[in-house]
Structure formats: C-alpha cells, structure tokens
C-alpha cells in the first residue's frame, strides 16, 4: 500500500505534464527570478501548464477568495543549495560538517527584515496575513488584491470537465524585495480545497488474507493447483516479519540504538501505540520502551473525506511497525499532517527540519509527476536542502503503478520522489527461505491470472499487470551529479539529451505477495466492533520504511554520526558486493506464487478467489544487471550496514 494523492490532492492536482525546468531549479536549486519589468521579478513556474489561451474562459470574479502561501528564499538560497551538496558529498572537504537547526536558520533562513518587507508588500495590496512560519507567509483575500500583489490577472480555465482559476501569466514580486520570495502557491485552485475542520473517522473495515500460506518462501507448495512455468508453485507467504527482513538485508547485531527516525503521513491512527506494542510482542520484536514512540500532531484535521483519512491509519501502522521490526532500538517519531495536500505535508516535513526531530525520515506518499508544478517542487526542495545541511536524509517510496501508464495513460515518474534531494526507494519481490536464508529478489512487478471454473488451468495465463515498483526518468529534474557514470545513458537521456533524474536509487521488498505482516485495530464486519487483526501488505510504502530502518542500522555502525542525504554515498558504493544486484529472472525460469483471497476481503461468506501471481514483470520497466529503473543500485546485502563504520 502506498498513499497516493492522485485521488485526493486537494489544492494541487494538475493534469498537464511538467515542462522541463531550466537552470538551477532543474537541479533542485531555487527558482530563478527573471526580470518581468524593471520593477518586478518573475516567480518562475507559478502559471500551471494547463492554463493555456485555448482553455481560457475569461477573468475570475474580483470578489472571489484566494488563499496563498508566499515561500521565502531566505538569506542565501544559492548558498543553501551549494552547502547541501557539499555537506552530502564524501569527496567534499565539507562532508559531514552539519549545522544545527538553529545554525541553519541563522545562516540560510529568512531575516526579520525580509519577513517584514514581504508582509508589508502583501498587506499594502489588500491581502490579509493569516500565518507566518520560518518558511512562508500565508495570506488570504479577494482576486483583485491577489492580482495587485502578484502582478498577474487570474482567469478561469477549462481543465478536463471542470473549470479552475489560475494566473494568466507567471506571478511576480516587487524587485525591491531583493529576491526574498522563492515562489507563491495557491493562486490556482485545481481541485477545490476544503477548509472546514473534521473529526477523524473510525478505522476501515477489517482486511484479512485467506490462505493457505507459506511461512517462508517455498515452504508450502500448491500441489493441488495447476502448474505454472513448468511446475508446481508455492503459496504466497503469510507475511514476513522483522526477523526475516533483518536477515535478508544484513542487519547483523545492529538495532538502530541511539538513532532517531521520523515518519510523515497524513492524519493519525488512534490506536497506533497499542497496535505497535501488540505486534512487537506477537512477533518477537523488542518491546517498545517508554518514550520510544512519539507523535507530533496538528490541533485539527481537514479534508478527511476527500483524503480518505482512515486509509492513512494503515499507512502509519505499516511504517511504524516496519521501522521497529528492522531497527528495534531506534527512536521513532510520527509526524502527522493536517491533511493529504502538499501544503500540509510540507508543514509536516518542515516540523522535522525546523526542530531536527530525526536524522532519517521515511515518507510513503506521492503523486504522478504530471500533477505537480515547479512552484511546489521549489518549496519541497528547499525543505530537503535545509534537511541536508542539518544531516537529515529523506527516503520516499517510488510508487506502486510501475511506469504509471496503466493508471494515468502517460509514462512518468512520481513526485516528490523524483527530487534530486531525496533518496528514491524502489521495490522487489523477496524470497526468504527456511532458517531466514536470503534466496533471491526480483524487481517487483505482478501479473495476475485467475483459476478456471473447472480448476484445471489458469485463465489467460500469465494475465494482466496489476502493480509494480515505480520508476523511470523524470521529465522535469535534471540528472544529478551522483547519478552520472552509474545510470545508463539510455535511461538518463530518455526524455532529454542533457540527461534527467532517474528513479529509484535503492530498493527493498515491496511486492504484496512477498510482503510484510502488519497488525492493526480495524472495524469488524458488523460495523460497530473494533479489534486488533493482522494482514499481509506491500507496496513501496513498505520498501521506504525498511530502507529507512536499514539506514538507522548503518548510522549506528557509523558511531551515531548522521548519514544525512545519502545518495552520493549510496552511489559511491555501486558495483560492490554491498548490494544484491536484482534482476527480473534470478533463477533462470519464470517465478510465480499461488494466492487465495476472500472475495469480500475478510471471510469466506462471500466465497474465495484463487489466482496465480507472476513475479518480475513491471509494466515497461525492467530490472537488469547493474543499475535499473525498478531497483536502482540494488538492495542492501550483508556488509552494507557495516560499510558505514568510521
């Protein structure tokens, strides 16, 4: 499972493909401020690509209301990006010379004079300042005031079957602010953003796996079912536990002691402490110590219906239990966003950075690249860069729909995982055998065929694509230096001769058919009773916390010294025995598992559905020898954790 904002990204959803970002922004640097006229500085990327002349339906009403955020560049935006790169590069003299949160703010944050000047500009135009943080000034007001402030008209534009407001040209800021403004978000309103506060709903209806199961890969053969790929196949595992994952990825004796890991998602599961403690006890993980699990939550929540708030409970539960299962002594802080919008998730990330809540941050959410805009990308990159100078690394799941063609109609990567400033985590199908022995991995990509009515064959074998690890080449982010010389030109140059960012960087288990066992309080079928239950789950939202936990083990091996933004180090280890080089065909023959599911999702009253799941078939993406766009450089092998010892 991976929380995908495609369904719910209130306030930020876009349908058009991002244009190639030129210059610094394409490298994750601050947005350029080109002169619009002698008195204004253009805020690049603030007019969405779908706001075309053909789609223009005329001027917005002057009285319509606008809520926007003006993100601040700070004292030295160029210096921030440069230092973030240097402090993360093992070849740099500044490597590992991290700043405290206070030092980062003093060196790169906005000055009081800059904030005052921005506020004065906005209020003089007739806008009301509603919030001021270390990163932005939030304002509200009518369209007329917004047009006056940002030097652009706001028009209505057709977008699909709906009409939304957007700037008719890029917004701008007064030149006299001397570049204090990074960008502005919120001038467009696609889709509509809810503003009322809601209470969190109860957990969703229980989900259960039917079985039969394998306890380890291949331990239970489906002897009564039809052959696949020339022989009998095993039943899917019941769900791997921490002991099996620790063995697969070379944890050794490391536990993550002394390391802080943060998890960001939306909302908050009301039973997370009980569920995490119960799960650990049932599966032999170390008991949670008092104060080891923290939550940083907003005072209220919004958009709970549009964002399917209860669905995020399972996301948080998976992330928390997976981190603890692999790094049982690590300190875990869950930071819940007010909703699933970019603005609120940016706030959650900002809390981690501004208060240095952790050194490692796991993030299991994202959206297709065509739904993003350069202004939002600039805001994310600024937070990631501030984290990098503090020694904080961000790990993002790469997506669960392969090349995204099946889900969006367009081959593309996801955001913000495609940022050059985060570690993109891809996914695999993992075989852990008896006695917790690592057998093999394939790139995660699943084909499904169902059992025929007479039970003697698989219908339309091997079946249709259902899900797979996200990956591919960005259309909007330039190739970062750490990928050059490792990522094949055929991938890097797929969309641009100059080269673009390719996703992912590293990988771990993600296939739900070889997934992780999770314990969560859910609502029983009667709709009234809630009880703890367990189920197998996967997705790159499993891979991300697993890699975050492995990095916690590595940081412990480093004597507690933060790894920080890890990509330069991850790529520096490429080609060594520290990684499992994952391919789609590790055994030389087709791979598949049998799976039996409850039709209604929780018991046999609605019948059973039997299927065969072929492994290692990820849409148009392929896991091959060397770097690939399904698993990146590979998965951590024995020795990876200890390679960080200093």
N, C-alpha and C positions, 0 to 999 in steps of 0.2 A: 504493500500500500504506500502510495506517495501522495501527499496532499497537493492537488493540482488546482491552481487558481483559475484555470480555464473556465470553470463553471461559475466562479463566484467573485472574480477580482473586481469588486465594486470600485469604480472610480478610476480604473487604469486600463481596462481592456481595449485593445486595438486590433483591427483585423489586417492592417496593411503590413507588409514586410518592412523591417527597419532598413533605412538607407545605410550604405557603408559610411561609417563615421570617419571623417578625415582627421589627420594630425593627431594631436595629443589625446583626444577623447577615445580614439580607436585603440589606444594603448592603455586605456583606463586612467588617463590623465584628466585634469579639469577641463570643462567645456571652454572652448575658445570664445573670446569676446571680440567679435569683429565690429568695426565701426559701422553703424547703421546710418547715422548722420553725425555732424560734428558735436552734437550734444547727447548722443545716446550710444550705448553699447549693446549689440545684439546678444541675446541669450540663446546660443545655438541649440537646435533640437526641440524647441518649445512649440513648434507648429507640427501637429501629427501628420503623418504621411497621407492619411485618408481625407484630410481637409483640402480637397482639390477644387479647382474652379468648376469642374463639371458637377461636383457634388454640392456646390454652394446653393443654399436655399434662402439666402438673404440674412440681413443683420438680426442679431439677437435683440430681444427687448431690453431697453436701457434699465428697466426696473428689475430684471431677473437677477437672482442672487448668485454670487460666486464665492467659493471658499478656496483659498490657495495657500501654498507654502512657498516662501522665498528662502531657498537654501543659501547659506553664507559660504563664501570662498575661504574665509579666514585670513590670517596674516600672510601666509606664503603657500598658496595652493601648489605651485610648481615645485617648491622645496619639499612639500609633504610627499608628493609622488616620488621624487628623487630619493628621499631618505627611506621611504617604504621599500623601494627597490634595493637600495644599498644594504639596509639592515637585514634583508632576507637572503642576500647573495653570499654563499660561502666563500666566494673569491674576492669579496669586498673587505677593505680594512674596517668598515663599519659593521660587519656582520655580527649580529647578536648584541649590539650595543643599543638595547631597547630603552625607551623612555617610559616613565611612569605616566599614568593618566593625567596627572597634574602637569607634568613636563610637556606632554604632547599638546595639551590645551594651551599652555603658555607660549609654546613655540609655533603652533600652527592654527590654533583656534581663533575665532573672530574676536576682535578687540571690543571693548565697551563703546569706543567711538564709532566703530563700524556698525554695531547694532543700533546705536542711537541714530546714526545717519540713515540707515535703512528704514527704521521705524518712522522717522520724520518724513522721508520721501513718500512712504505708503499712506500715512495719515493725511498728508497735505493733499493727496489725490482724492481723499474722501473714504478711504478704506479703514476698517476698524481692526486693530491688532488684537487677536484672540489668544495668542500664546507665543512665548519666546523660549527657545531652548538653546543649547550650545550649537545646534546645527541649523536652525531655521527660525524664521519669523512667520507665524501663521496669521492670515488676515481674512476678513470677510467683508462683503459689501455688494453693491449692485454692479451691473455690467458697465454702466457709464464710468464709475470710479475705477474699475479694473482697466478699462480701455485707456483712461487718462494715465494711470500709473505705469502700465506696461507698453504704451506706445503702439498698440495694435487694436484693430477692431475685432470684436467677437461675432462670428457668424454662426448660423445653423447649417449643418452639413448632413447629407444623407450618408448613412453607413449601414449597409445591408438594408433591412426593412425598417430601420429606425432613423431618427434624426437627433443629432447631438451638437452641442456647442463646442467651438474651438477657435483659436486665434486665426485670423486670415493671413497673417504673416508672423514670423518669429517675434516673440516678445523682446523687449529691451529694457534697460535700466539707465538712469542718468549717468553720463560719463563722469560726473563729479563724485560718484561713489567710489571711483578708482578701483573697479573690479571687485568690490566687496560681495557681489552677488554671483553665486555659482550657477544657479538656474531657478526656475519657478515651475511648480507643478500645480495642477488643479484648474488651469484655465479651460481645459476641455472637461466635459462631464460624461464621457462614454465609459461604461454604462452609468446610470444614475446611482448615486451613493446615498445610502440610508443614513439618517442622523440620530434616530431615537435609540435610547438605551433599552436593552433586553436582559432578561434573566437567562442564565444558561439552561438549556433543556436537559432532560434526563438522558442516560446512555441509550444507544440504539439497541434494537432487538438482537439478542444473542446470536452469534455465528459459531457454528461448530463444524469440524471436519468429520466425515462419516467413517473412514477406514474401510478395509484393513490398511495397516501401515507397515512400514519398515522402521525399526528402531535406529538403525544405521543404514547407510546406503547399500542396497542389495541384500539386506538381511531377510527379506520376505518376498519370495518370488510369486508372481501372479500366475500360478501354474494352470488355473482353470480358464484363463482368458486367452484370446488369440495371440499368436506370435506377432512380433514387430521387429523389423530389421534382422530377420533370420533366427529368432529365438524368443524364449520367454523373457519377460521384463519384470523388474521389481516394482512393488508398490511404492508410492511416494513416502518419504519419511514422515513420521508424525510431527516432526519439528525439531530442529537441532536446538541444543541448549548450550549454555556458556562453556561447559567443559569441552564439548566438541569443537566449538568455534575457536576457543583458546588454543587447542591442539593444532587445528588446521592452519592458523596464522602465526604460530611460533611464539606464543606468549611466554613460555617457559615458567620461571618463578615470579615474573613481574606481575604486579597487581594494580599499578597506577597510583601507588601511595604518594600522597603529597601533591597530586596533580588535580587541577580544577578543570572540569568540563562543563560547558553550558549547552543547553538545548533550546532552540527557539522554535515555536509553533504558535498557532492561534488558540486562544481560549485556554481552559484548564480543566483537566479531569478532576471531578470532586472526590474521586476515590484513589488517586494515584499513590498515596503513601501506603494505604492498606494493600493495594494490588501489588506494588513493587515488593513489599515485605513478604507477602504470601507467596509470590512467585519464587523469590530467592530461597525461601525455606523449603518449598516443594522440590526444587531442582538442584540443591546442593551449593548454591552460590553463598558467599559470605553474607551474613546478616547485615542489614543496613545499620550503621552506628547512629546514635543520636546526633542530629545536626549534619549528617552526611548528605541528605537530600533537602534542597532549598527550593522555594518557589518565589519568583518576583512577578507579581501580577498587577494589572491595572485596576483602578477602582470600579470600573464598569465595563460592559461589553456592548458592541454594536454589531449589526448585520448578522445576527445569529442564524436567521432563517436562510438568507441568501448564501451564507458561508457554510451551511450545514455544520453548525458548531459541534454537535455531538460526534460527528465523524472525526473531528480532531482529537477527541479523547483517546481513541485508539492509536493515533499517531504519537501523541505524547507518551502513552504507555509503552508502545514498541520502542521508542527512542530511549526512554529511561531504563527499561529493563535490559535492552541490548547493551547499552554502555556499561551498566553494572555487571552484567554477565561476563563481559570480556575484561573489564578493568574494575574488579570488585572493591578496590580500596580508593578509587578516585572520588573526589568530591563532585557532586552533580547539582547544578543549578538550572532549574527550568524557568525560562523567561517567556511568559505567555503574552501574545499580542492581543490588543483590544478587538481585532477582527482580522480577516484574511486579506485586507487590502495592502498594497505596497506601503502606504503611509504608516499604517500601524505596525507592519513587520519591520519597517525601517526604524521605528521607535524602539522596538524590542532589541534590534541589533545595536542601536545607539546606547541603550542602557548597559549592555555588556561592555561596550568600549568605554563609555564615559566613567563607569565605575570599576573597570577592569574586573569583572565578575569571574572571568575564567581565562585560561590561555588557549583553550581548544573549544570551538563552537560547532555543534552539529546542527544542520538545517535540512529538513526533509520536505521541502516545498519548492514550487517553481511554476513556470508558465512558458509557453512557446515563445520563441524569440520575436515572432511577428506581432505579438501582443504588447511588446514593450516600446518605449520611446527613449531617445537619447537623454532627455531631462531626468527621467527616473534612473537610467543607467549611471549618470553622473553622481546622483545622490547616493546610490549604493556604493559606487567605487570610492567615494570619499570616506564612507564609514569603514570599508575594508582597508583602505590605506592607513587610516588612523589606528585601526587594529594592528596592522602590520608593524607600525613603529613602536607599538607597545608590546610586541611579541605575541600577538593573538592570531591564531590561524582559523580560517573559516572553511568548513567542509560542507559541500552541497551535493545532494543526490542529483543524478544526471537525467532522471526521467524514466518512465515505465512504458513508453509507447514507441520504442525504437527510434526510427528516423522521423516519426510524427506524421508520416503520410496518411496512415490509416485514420488517425484522429483529427488531423487538420487539413489534409489534402495537399500539404506542402512539406517537402523535405527540409527539415530545420532542426536546430538545437533548442535547448531551453534557456531561460534566464531565471535568476541571476547566475546560474551555474556557469554560464559562458564568460563571465567576467574574468579578465586576466589576473584578478587579485584574489581568487578563491581556488580551493582545491576541489575539482570536479570528481565525484566518485561514481564510477560505473558499476555494472553488476555481472555476476556469474551464476551458473548452476554449479553447486558444490557437492562432491561425493566424499563423505567422511565414513570410512568403513568401521568394522569392529575394532575394539580397543582404541577408538579415537584416531585411527590412522588416516592421514590425508591420502586420497586416491587420485583425484583429478578435478579439474574445473573446466567448464566450457563457458563461452560467452552466453549470457542469459538472453534467450530468445525462444519463444514457445509456439509450437503448432499443436492444434487440438483436433482430434478425430473421435467421434463417439462410437460406442458399441452398437452393432447392428441389432435389429429386433430379434433375430434368431440367436444372437450371442456368439456367432461363429466367425465374425470378421469385424474390422474397423471400417466404418463408413467414410468414404472419400479420404482414406489414409494418404498422407500424414495430416491432412486437414489444413485449417486456416490459421493465420497468425493471430495470436491473442494478446501478447505483451512481450516486452523485451527491454533491455537496458538502453537508455537514451544515449545518443552520441552523434557525432558528425562535426561539420565545420560551420562556424559562425559566419553570418553574413555581415556582422557589424563590428566585430572586435578584431583588431589586427593581431598577427601572430606575435606572442610574447617571446622574449629572448630565450627563456628557459626551454621552449619547445623546439627551437631551431637546432638542426643537426640530429634530432631524435624523431620528430614527427615526419613521416614521408611527405615529400612534395606533393604527391598525388592527393593527399588529404588536405594539407595546409593551403594549397592553391586551388582547391575545388571551386571556390567562389571568387577568387581574386588572385591575379598573377603575383601580387606582392606578398600574399600569404595571410591567412587568418587563424584565429584561435581555434583549436580542435579540442573537442570534449570526448572522453574524460581524461583525467590524469592518472588515476589509480582505481582499483576496483576491489570488491568483496562480494560475498554471497548476497544474492537478491532474488533469485528465482523462487516464487511461492511454492513450487513443487519440491524444492530442497530448502525450504525456508526455516524460520525461527519460531519456536513455540512461545506464545505470549499469553499472559494471564491478566484478565481484565474483568471488572464488575460490569455486567451488562443487564439489560432488561429482558426478562424471560418472556416466552411467547404469550403469557396471559396479559402482558402489557402493564402489569402492576408491580410484580416482584422483581427485585434486583438481586443478583448473586454473582459471585466470582466464578469465572469459567475460563477455559483455555482453548486456543486455536492456533493453527499454523498460519504464518503470514510471511510475505516477502515484499519485493519491490526495492528500488534503490533507496527508499527510505529506511530499509534495513541496512543496506551497504554503508550509508553515510555514518550512522552511529557506531557501526562496527569499526570502520576505519578511524573515526574519532577516538574510540577506545584503544585501538592499537597504537595510535599516536600518543595517548596518555601513557601507555606502557613504555614507549620509546622515550618520552620525556623523563620518566622515572629513571630509565637507563642512562640518560644524559645527566643524572645527578640533580634533576629538577629544573635544569635550565630550560626555559621555554624554547620550543622549536619555532614558534612564530609562523609566518606564512611559509608553508613547507614546500611549495612547488620547485623552487630552484634546487633544494636538497633531494627531493624525490626524483627529479630528472637526472641529477648528478649520479645517482645510484643505478641508473638504467643500464640494462645489459648484463648485470651481475646476477649471481645466484641468490641474491636477496629477494628476488621476485619469482613467483610462479609465472612463467610465460604462458598465458592462457590462449588456447586456440579452440575453434569450434569442433574439432574432431580429435580429441586427445587419445582415444582408444583405437582409432582406425576403423571404426564402424559406427553406424547410427546409434544414437542413445535416446532412450525413452523410458518413461515411468507410467504405471497404471494408477488411475485415481478414481475413487468412488466418492461422490458428493451427495449430500441431502439436497433434494430439489428445492425445498423451502428454506434451506440454509441452516436448519437447526435440529430436525429429527426426521424419522423415516415415514411419518404420516403422509407426506406428500410424494413419497417414492424416492428412489435412488437413481443417480445418473453416473454411468461408468464411461470413462474416456481414457485415451492414450495421449500423453503429452510428449511430443518430440522436443528434445533439448538442442540448443546450439544453432537456432535458426532465427536470427534477429533482424527481421524486415530486410532492408537492403544493406545493413551493416554486417561486417564480418570480423570475427576475432581470428587473427592470423599471427604467425610467428613475428615477434618484435612488437613495436607499438601498434595499436589499432584503436579504432573509434568505438569499441564496445568496452574494453577493459583497460585502455591506456597503457601504462608500462607493465601492467600485470597486477597480481595480488601479493601481499606480504608473505614471504616464505621464512623458514627458520633462519635466524640470523639477522633479519630485518630489524627487529626491535633492538637487539644489542649493537647494531651498527651505529646507533646514535650515542654510544658511550663516549665520554670525553675524558 
